[in-house]
Amino acid sequence: MTSRKRREADCWRKLAALRILADLDDWRAIRRMREAVESLELCQALWQIPARQPRKEEDR
């Protein structure tokens, strides 16, 4: 393999690696956003649950 072809192949490998890392970063960002949304939905659902009322003592 000539020096130029070797450099070109190395360049393509680096570009592929950069693309993989960019895709991984995107996947992580999407995952963090999804977890945040699920957490927000859970928090909102908990706010919708009525507060528990203390039991009234029955007259004895």
C-alpha positions as CSV (number, residue, x, y, z in Angstrom):
1,M,0.0,0.0,0.0
2,T,1.4,3.4,-0.9
3,S,1.9,6.1,1.6
4,R,-1.0,8.2,0.1
5,K,-3.4,5.2,0.2
6,R,-2.4,4.5,3.8
7,R,-3.0,8.1,4.8
8,E,-6.3,8.1,3.0
9,A,-7.4,4.8,4.7
10,D,-6.3,6.2,8.0
11,C,-8.3,9.4,7.3
12,W,-11.5,7.3,6.5
13,R,-11.0,5.3,9.8
14,K,-10.8,8.6,11.8
15,L,-13.9,10.0,10.1
16,A,-15.8,6.8,10.8
17,A,-14.6,6.9,14.5
18,L,-15.7,10.5,14.7
19,R,-19.1,9.6,13.3
20,I,-19.5,6.8,15.8
21,L,-18.6,9.1,18.7
22,A,-21.1,11.7,17.4
23,D,-23.8,9.1,17.2
24,L,-23.0,7.9,20.7
25,D,-23.2,11.5,22.0
26,D,-26.6,11.9,20.3
27,W,-27.8,8.6,21.8
28,R,-26.7,9.7,25.2
29,A,-28.4,13.1,24.9
30,I,-31.6,11.5,23.8
31,R,-31.5,9.0,26.6
32,R,-30.9,11.8,29.2
33,M,-33.8,13.8,27.8
34,R,-36.1,10.7,27.9
35,E,-35.1,10.1,31.5
36,A,-35.7,13.7,32.4
37,V,-39.1,13.6,30.7
38,E,-40.1,10.4,32.5
39,S,-38.9,11.9,35.8
40,L,-41.0,15.0,35.1
41,E,-44.0,12.9,34.3
42,L,-43.6,11.0,37.5
43,C,-43.3,14.2,39.5
44,Q,-46.4,15.6,37.8
45,A,-48.3,12.4,38.5
46,L,-47.4,12.5,42.2
47,W,-48.7,16.0,42.4
48,Q,-52.0,14.8,41.1
49,I,-52.5,12.3,43.9
50,P,-54.7,13.8,46.6
51,A,-53.1,14.3,49.9
52,R,-54.0,11.7,52.5
53,Q,-56.4,13.0,55.1
54,P,-55.7,12.1,58.7
55,R,-58.2,9.7,60.1
56,K,-60.9,11.2,62.2
57,E,-61.3,9.7,65.6
58,E,-64.6,8.1,65.9
59,D,-66.6,9.0,69.0
60,R,-66.3,6.2,71.5
